[in-house]
Amino acid sequence: QVQLVESGGGLVQAGGSLRLSCAASGRTFSSYAVGWFRQAPGKDREFVAAINWNFGSTDYADSVKGRFAISRDTAKNTVSLAMNSLKPEDTAVYYCAADRRTLGYVPTREYEYNYWGQGTQVTVSS
């Protein structure tokens, strides 16, 4: 069982930056893919970014390419999402998700992840 805990959300002005972190309790992220999804009010949850822990391969939604960066910290066993040039449309609850992946594939769909965190709110004011 993998329990995920997100941190780092908050309120920021448009153009600002935030850094989210996802930590796993009970095990390491080795052999897992870790993704970030977000859900804005009244909208479906959508993919943001993901990383394959062992291979370091990444993928991003088009809407965040060039602004967001996902990375892993092997010493802390965390995955971070650095969010820059934030826009009001980035406002959402951000969820960390994880699933076991022994090859280099980077899953981008909700159903490909079995473990989810509780979410952290990100609010970008205009």
C-alpha contacts under 8 A as a table, 3 or more apart, distances in Angstrom:
res1	aa1	res2	aa2	distance
1	Q	26	G	7.28
2	V	24	A	6.43
2	V	25	S	6.45
2	V	26	G	6.24
2	V	27	R	6.76
2	V	115	Y	6.40
3	Q	24	A	5.57
3	Q	25	S	5.34
3	Q	26	G	6.94
3	Q	115	Y	7.13
3	Q	116	W	7.46
3	Q	117	G	6.97
4	L	22	C	6.50
4	L	23	A	5.66
4	L	24	A	4.70
4	L	25	S	6.53
4	L	96	C	6.97
4	L	97	A	7.40
4	L	115	Y	7.37
4	L	116	W	6.25
4	L	117	G	4.64
4	L	118	Q	7.70
5	V	22	C	5.57
5	V	23	A	5.30
5	V	24	A	6.50
5	V	25	S	7.97
5	V	96	C	7.63
5	V	117	G	5.43
5	V	118	Q	6.90
5	V	119	G	7.85
6	E	20	L	6.94
6	E	21	S	5.56
6	E	22	C	4.53
6	E	23	A	6.56
6	E	95	Y	7.20
6	E	96	C	6.50
6	E	117	G	6.46
6	E	118	Q	7.23
6	E	119	G	6.19
6	E	120	T	6.16
7	S	20	L	5.68
7	S	21	S	5.26
7	S	22	C	6.59
7	S	120	T	6.43
8	G	18	L	7.09
8	G	19	R	5.79
8	G	20	L	4.48
8	G	21	S	6.21
8	G	120	T	7.41
9	G	18	L	7.11
9	G	19	R	7.43
9	G	20	L	6.19
9	G	120	T	5.39
9	G	121	Q	5.29
9	G	122	V	4.99
9	G	123	T	8.00
10	G	18	L	7.81
10	G	121	Q	6.16
10	G	122	V	5.06
10	G	123	T	6.15
11	L	122	V	6.14
11	L	123	T	4.74
11	L	124	V	5.92
11	L	125	S	7.36
12	V	16	G	6.07
12	V	17	S	7.17
12	V	18	L	7.57
12	V	122	V	7.94
12	V	123	T	6.34
12	V	124	V	5.03
12	V	125	S	6.28
13	Q	16	G	5.56
13	Q	86	L	7.66
13	Q	124	V	5.34
13	Q	125	S	4.76
13	Q	126	S	6.18
14	A	85	S	6.98
14	A	86	L	5.32
14	A	87	K	5.03
14	A	88	P	6.23
14	A	124	V	5.68
14	A	125	S	5.67
14	A	126	S	5.33
15	G	84	N	7.05
15	G	85	S	4.18
15	G	86	L	4.86
15	G	87	K	6.38
16	G	84	N	6.16
16	G	85	S	5.50
16	G	86	L	5.52
17	S	82	A	7.47
17	S	83	M	5.39
17	S	84	N	4.41
17	S	85	S	6.26
17	S	86	L	6.17
18	L	82	A	6.20
18	L	83	M	5.22
18	L	84	N	6.74
19	R	80	S	6.71
19	R	81	L	5.59
19	R	82	A	4.45
19	R	83	M	5.88
20	L	80	S	5.45
20	L	81	L	5.01
20	L	82	A	6.47
20	L	83	M	7.89
21	S	78	T	6.48
21	S	79	V	5.67
21	S	80	S	4.32
21	S	81	L	6.37
22	C	78	T	5.44
22	C	79	V	5.15
22	C	80	S	6.24
22	C	96	C	6.19
23	A	77	N	6.52
23	A	78	T	4.73
23	A	79	V	6.78
24	A	27	R	6.45
24	A	28	T	6.62
24	A	29	F	7.11
24	A	77	N	7.17
24	A	78	T	7.06
25	S	28	T	7.64
28	T	77	N	6.13
29	F	32	Y	5.27
29	F	33	A	7.59
29	F	34	V	7.88
29	F	53	W	6.47
29	F	77	N	6.51
29	F	78	T	7.81
30	S	53	W	5.98
30	S	54	N	6.11
31	S	52	N	7.81
31	S	53	W	6.32
31	S	54	N	5.77
31	S	100	R	5.81
31	S	101	R	5.43
31	S	102	T	5.14
31	S	103	L	7.99
32	Y	52	N	6.37
32	Y	53	W	5.75
32	Y	54	N	7.33
32	Y	98	A	6.44
32	Y	99	D	5.39
32	Y	100	R	4.15
32	Y	101	R	4.85
32	Y	102	T	6.99
33	A	50	A	7.02
33	A	51	I	5.65
33	A	52	N	4.27
33	A	53	W	5.66
33	A	98	A	5.58
33	A	99	D	5.48
33	A	100	R	6.14
33	A	101	R	5.75
33	A	106	V	6.47
33	A	107	P	7.23
34	V	50	A	5.53
34	V	51	I	5.45
34	V	52	N	6.46
34	V	53	W	7.18
34	V	79	V	7.29
34	V	96	C	7.06
34	V	97	A	5.61
34	V	98	A	4.39
34	V	99	D	6.73
35	G	47	F	7.80
35	G	48	V	7.51
35	G	49	A	5.65
35	G	50	A	3.85
35	G	51	I	6.28
35	G	96	C	5.77
35	G	97	A	5.09
35	G	98	A	6.21
35	G	107	P	7.72
35	G	108	T	7.43
36	W	47	F	6.46
36	W	48	V	5.40
36	W	49	A	5.26
36	W	50	A	6.03
36	W	81	L	7.85
36	W	94	Y	6.73
36	W	95	Y	5.58
36	W	96	C	4.71
36	W	97	A	6.19
37	F	45	R	6.52
37	F	46	E	5.41
37	F	47	F	4.45
37	F	48	V	5.01
37	F	49	A	7.09
37	F	94	Y	5.71
37	F	95	Y	5.12
37	F	96	C	6.49
37	F	97	A	7.56
38	R	45	R	5.39
38	R	46	E	5.43
38	R	47	F	6.60
38	R	48	V	6.72
38	R	92	A	5.78
38	R	93	V	5.41
38	R	94	Y	4.26
38	R	95	Y	5.84
39	Q	43	K	6.27
39	Q	44	D	5.96
39	Q	45	R	4.22
39	Q	46	E	6.29
39	Q	92	A	5.15
39	Q	93	V	5.30
39	Q	94	Y	6.61
40	A	43	K	5.38
40	A	44	D	7.29
40	A	45	R	7.28
40	A	91	T	6.38
40	A	92	A	4.18
40	A	93	V	6.39
41	P	92	A	7.02
46	E	110	E	7.94
47	F	60	Y	7.86
47	F	61	A	6.37
47	F	108	T	6.08
47	F	109	R	6.70
47	F	110	E	7.50
48	V	60	Y	5.82
48	V	61	A	5.11
48	V	64	V	7.00
49	A	58	T	7.26
49	A	59	D	5.56
49	A	60	Y	4.31
49	A	61	A	6.19
49	A	69	A	7.92
49	A	70	I	6.65
49	A	108	T	7.51
50	A	58	T	5.54
50	A	59	D	5.44
50	A	60	Y	6.68
50	A	70	I	6.84
50	A	106	V	6.43
50	A	107	P	7.09
50	A	108	T	6.90
51	I	56	G	6.14
51	I	57	S	5.63
51	I	58	T	4.37
51	I	59	D	6.69
51	I	70	I	6.85
51	I	71	S	7.20
51	I	72	R	7.91
51	I	106	V	6.16
52	N	55	F	5.59
52	N	56	G	5.20
52	N	57	S	5.31
52	N	58	T	6.45
52	N	101	R	7.41
52	N	104	G	6.21
52	N	105	Y	6.87
52	N	106	V	5.67
53	W	56	G	5.42
53	W	57	S	7.71
53	W	72	R	7.03
54	N	102	T	7.82
54	N	104	G	7.46
55	F	103	L	7.76
55	F	104	G	5.57
56	G	104	G	7.96
57	S	104	G	6.66
57	S	105	Y	7.67
57	S	106	V	6.84
58	T	70	I	7.46
58	T	106	V	6.44
59	D	106	V	6.69
59	D	108	T	7.64
60	Y	64	V	6.68
60	Y	65	K	5.97
61	A	64	V	5.67
61	A	65	K	6.37
62	D	65	K	5.29
64	V	67	R	5.39
64	V	68	F	5.57
65	K	68	F	6.17
66	G	69	A	7.70
67	R	83	M	6.16
67	R	84	N	5.12
67	R	85	S	6.08
67	R	86	L	7.70
68	F	81	L	6.68
68	F	82	A	5.46
68	F	83	M	4.47
68	F	84	N	5.96
69	A	81	L	5.63
69	A	82	A	5.09
69	A	83	M	6.66
70	I	79	V	7.10
70	I	80	S	5.65
70	I	81	L	4.52
70	I	82	A	6.35
71	S	79	V	5.69
71	S	80	S	5.35
71	S	81	L	6.61
72	R	77	N	7.36
72	R	78	T	5.91
72	R	79	V	4.43
72	R	80	S	6.24
73	D	76	K	5.51
73	D	77	N	5.60
73	D	78	T	5.34
73	D	79	V	6.26
73	D	80	S	7.85
74	T	77	N	4.85
74	T	78	T	6.92
83	M	86	L	6.60
86	L	90	D	6.46
86	L	124	V	6.75
87	K	90	D	5.37
87	K	91	T	7.57
87	K	124	V	6.14
87	K	125	S	7.82
87	K	126	S	7.57
88	P	91	T	5.62
88	P	123	T	7.35
88	P	124	V	4.69
88	P	125	S	5.71
88	P	126	S	5.95
89	E	124	V	7.56
90	D	122	V	7.59
90	D	123	T	7.46
90	D	124	V	6.69
91	T	121	Q	7.82
91	T	122	V	5.40
91	T	123	T	4.57
91	T	124	V	5.41
92	A	121	Q	6.09
92	A	122	V	5.52
92	A	123	T	6.59
93	V	119	G	5.82
93	V	120	T	5.37
93	V	121	Q	4.36
93	V	122	V	5.99
94	Y	119	G	5.24
94	Y	120	T	5.27
94	Y	121	Q	6.19
94	Y	122	V	6.93
95	Y	116	W	6.92
95	Y	117	G	5.86
95	Y	118	Q	6.62
95	Y	119	G	4.35
95	Y	120	T	6.61
96	C	116	W	5.87
96	C	117	G	5.35
96	C	118	Q	7.97
96	C	119	G	6.89
97	A	113	Y	6.11
97	A	114	N	7.39
97	A	115	Y	5.44
97	A	116	W	4.40
97	A	117	G	6.33
98	A	113	Y	5.57
98	A	114	N	6.51
98	A	115	Y	5.16
98	A	116	W	6.59
99	D	112	E	7.18
99	D	113	Y	4.93
99	D	114	N	5.63
99	D	115	Y	6.32
101	R	104	G	7.25
101	R	105	Y	7.11
107	P	112	E	6.16
107	P	113	Y	7.76
108	T	112	E	7.30
109	R	112	E	5.52
109	R	113	Y	7.48
110	E	113	Y	5.75
111	Y	114	N	7.33
113	Y	116	W	7.54
